[in-house]
Every structure is written in structure tokens, then in C-alpha cells.
Amino acid sequence: MEWAFECRKVFPRLDKLAIEAIYAKTPKNVLGRTKGIVQVCQGFDARELLLTGAKKNRSNKKLEEKFIIEISQEIQKMQPKEMRKLVVQHILAHELLHIENRDLLTLSKKYNKRKVKKVHKKEFEEEMHKRYNELRKMKGLPEIKNAKDAQNAVSKIVAETCGAIKGKGGFA
């Protein structure tokens, strides 16, 4: 997807990562989601076992440097193409920021075993909006002042044109 390359210009820290953006079937209220491989190496501390008699489990997580961003295939039907491009780039900016923040390490845990970490904090939304405005500025489009207004506009456009995805924002 050529629009992903334009989006990556405002995420210079991700230049060395392999990131692919595709249209795919996603759950009902999901506009986009990121998939990556998290390797978990589990073992125990042998020295601790011999010295104290207690077995202490160890777990190391490593995130592969290959990611796939899935965008709802319902958005692919959106017309006009310029509007679809703006919506897709908004979704891509959101997902690329998740990759940059390494949020997949936290989100890959089972739901009941996650540390209490809210991913979509106000700072995250503001940073995503700042990056999206940088992208708009590069293309000569006017800046959007309020992050919530941009989010609501994308949700409304998607709800009107795609129908199947109802507009809560829908980012996984």
C-alpha cells in the first residue's frame, strides 16, 4: 500500500523495521490493527534452584522486527479515493505509533494477566494527532486543531460510507 510509505515519513524511528499494510477482514468495530510476532523464552534460574532450593521462573519477551497492519476491507470500498486515503492514513498513523511505543509487548499477554497499562492515554492521542498533522502539512493540507474532532470526523465518515463498521473509533 503506497500510502503507508507516506505515513512512515513522520515516523523516522521505524525506518529499519519491516512493516506491511494490507486490507483484511477485521472484527465488526475494528478499523485497523497491528500484528507482530512476540517470542517468549521461558526458563528457570538453575543457580537459584541449587543455592536456595526454590525454583524461580524467568520469562524474556522479544518483539520481532516485522509487523503487519491490517485495515478493514470495508474501508477499501470507500469513495472518493482522496477521502479513503485520508482515513487510511489516520488509521496508519495510529497503528505506527503503537509500533513505535512497543505496545505489542503489553498487549500480547492474556487479558487477565496484563499489567494495568492503559494504552490509549491522552498523551498517546495527542502524539498521534501531532504526527497526523505533520503528514497533512507535508501534503499541503490544513492542520486540524483538535484531536477529538479529527477522531470523530473519521468515525463519522466511516459510519456513513461503510455502514458495517459503526463509529466508535475502532482502533485495536
C-alpha positions as CSV (number, residue, x, y, z in Angstrom):
1,M,0.0,0.0,0.0
2,E,1.7,3.2,-1.2
3,W,0.0,5.4,1.4
4,A,1.9,3.6,4.2
5,F,5.2,4.9,2.8
6,E,4.0,8.4,3.0
7,C,2.9,7.8,6.6
8,R,6.3,6.4,7.6
9,K,8.0,9.7,6.8
10,V,6.7,11.1,10.1
11,F,7.9,8.0,12.0
12,P,11.7,8.0,11.3
13,R,12.4,5.6,14.2
14,L,10.6,2.9,12.3
15,D,12.8,3.0,9.2
16,K,14.7,-0.2,10.0
17,L,11.5,-2.3,10.6
18,A,9.6,-4.3,8.0
19,I,6.0,-3.0,8.1
20,E,3.4,-4.1,5.7
21,A,-0.1,-2.6,5.4
22,I,-2.9,-4.6,3.9
23,Y,-6.7,-4.6,3.7
24,A,-8.0,-7.6,5.6
25,K,-11.2,-8.8,7.2
26,T,-11.3,-7.4,10.8
27,P,-13.9,-7.8,13.6
28,K,-17.0,-5.6,13.4
29,N,-15.9,-2.4,15.2
30,V,-12.2,-2.5,14.3
31,L,-10.9,-0.2,11.6
32,G,-7.2,-1.3,11.9
33,R,-5.0,-3.5,14.0
34,T,-1.3,-4.4,14.2
35,K,0.1,-7.9,14.2
36,G,3.6,-8.8,15.2
37,I,5.4,-11.8,16.5
38,V,6.3,-11.8,20.1
39,Q,8.8,-14.6,21.1
40,V,8.6,-15.7,24.7
41,C,11.6,-17.6,26.1
42,Q,10.7,-19.3,29.3
43,G,13.1,-21.0,31.7
44,F,14.2,-21.1,35.2
45,D,17.3,-19.9,37.1
46,A,19.4,-23.0,37.7
47,R,21.7,-21.3,40.2
48,E,18.8,-20.0,42.3
49,L,17.5,-23.6,42.4
50,L,20.8,-25.1,43.6
51,L,21.6,-22.4,46.1
52,T,18.2,-21.8,47.7
53,G,16.2,-24.9,46.6
54,A,13.5,-22.6,45.2
55,K,12.7,-22.6,41.5
56,K,12.4,-19.1,40.1
57,N,10.8,-18.9,36.6
58,R,12.2,-16.5,34.1
59,S,10.4,-15.1,31.0
60,N,12.0,-13.0,28.3
61,K,10.0,-11.3,25.6
62,K,11.4,-10.3,22.3
63,L,9.5,-8.5,19.6
64,E,10.3,-9.4,16.0
65,E,11.0,-6.6,13.7
66,K,8.3,-7.5,11.2
67,F,4.7,-6.1,11.5
68,I,1.5,-6.3,9.5
69,I,-1.0,-3.5,9.8
70,E,-4.5,-4.8,8.9
71,I,-7.0,-2.2,7.7
72,S,-10.6,-3.2,7.5
73,Q,-11.6,-4.3,4.0
74,E,-14.8,-2.3,4.3
75,I,-12.7,0.9,4.0
76,Q,-11.4,-0.3,0.7
77,K,-14.9,0.3,-0.8
78,M,-14.9,3.9,0.3
79,Q,-15.3,6.6,-2.4
80,P,-13.9,9.1,-3.3
81,K,-10.3,7.8,-3.3
82,E,-8.9,11.0,-1.7
83,M,-11.3,10.6,1.3
84,R,-10.3,6.9,1.7
85,K,-6.6,8.0,1.6
86,L,-7.1,10.5,4.5
87,V,-9.0,7.9,6.6
88,V,-6.4,5.1,5.9
89,Q,-3.5,7.5,6.8
90,H,-5.2,8.4,10.0
91,I,-5.5,4.7,10.9
92,L,-1.9,4.0,9.8
93,A,-0.6,6.9,12.0
94,H,-2.4,5.4,15.0
95,E,-1.0,1.9,14.4
96,L,2.5,3.1,13.6
97,L,2.6,4.9,16.9
98,H,1.7,1.7,18.6
99,I,4.6,0.0,16.9
100,E,6.9,2.9,17.9
101,N,5.8,2.7,21.5
102,R,6.3,-1.1,21.5
103,D,2.7,-1.5,22.9
104,L,2.5,-5.0,21.4
105,L,4.6,-6.4,24.2
106,T,2.0,-5.4,26.7
107,L,-1.0,-6.3,24.6
108,S,0.3,-9.8,23.7
109,K,-0.4,-11.0,27.2
110,K,-3.6,-12.8,28.0
111,Y,-6.2,-10.3,29.1
112,N,-6.4,-11.4,32.7
113,K,-2.6,-11.4,33.1
114,R,-1.8,-8.0,31.7
115,K,-0.3,-5.4,33.8
116,V,-2.6,-2.5,34.3
117,K,-1.5,-0.3,31.4
118,K,-3.9,1.9,29.5
119,V,-2.6,2.2,26.0
120,H,-4.8,4.9,24.7
121,K,-3.9,7.7,27.1
122,K,-4.4,11.3,26.4
123,E,-0.6,11.7,25.6
124,F,-0.9,8.9,23.1
125,E,-3.9,10.5,21.3
126,E,-2.1,13.9,21.3
127,E,1.1,12.4,19.9
128,M,-0.9,10.5,17.2
129,H,-2.7,13.7,16.3
130,K,0.6,15.7,16.1
131,R,2.0,13.1,13.7
132,Y,-1.1,13.1,11.6
133,N,-1.0,16.9,11.3
134,E,2.7,16.6,10.2
135,L,1.6,14.3,7.5
136,R,-1.2,16.6,6.4
137,K,1.3,19.6,6.4
138,M,3.7,17.6,4.1
139,K,0.8,17.2,1.6
140,G,-0.2,20.9,1.8
141,L,-3.5,20.2,3.7
142,P,-4.6,22.5,6.6
143,E,-3.9,21.4,10.2
144,I,-6.7,20.0,12.3
145,K,-6.7,21.8,15.7
146,N,-8.5,19.3,18.0
147,A,-7.6,15.6,18.2
148,K,-11.1,14.6,19.2
149,D,-12.6,16.4,16.2
150,A,-10.3,14.5,13.9
151,Q,-11.2,11.2,15.5
152,N,-14.9,12.0,15.4
153,A,-14.7,13.1,11.7
154,V,-13.0,9.8,10.8
155,S,-15.6,7.8,12.7
156,K,-18.5,9.7,11.1
157,I,-17.1,9.3,7.6
158,V,-16.5,5.6,8.1
159,A,-20.0,5.1,9.6
160,E,-21.7,6.9,6.7
161,T,-19.8,5.3,3.9
162,C,-19.1,1.8,5.1
163,G,-22.1,1.1,7.2
164,A,-20.8,-2.2,8.5
165,I,-18.3,-0.6,10.8
166,K,-20.1,1.6,13.4
167,G,-18.2,4.6,14.5
168,K,-16.6,4.2,17.9
169,G,-13.2,4.9,16.6
170,G,-12.5,1.2,16.1
171,F,-8.7,1.1,16.7
172,A,-7.5,-2.2,18.1
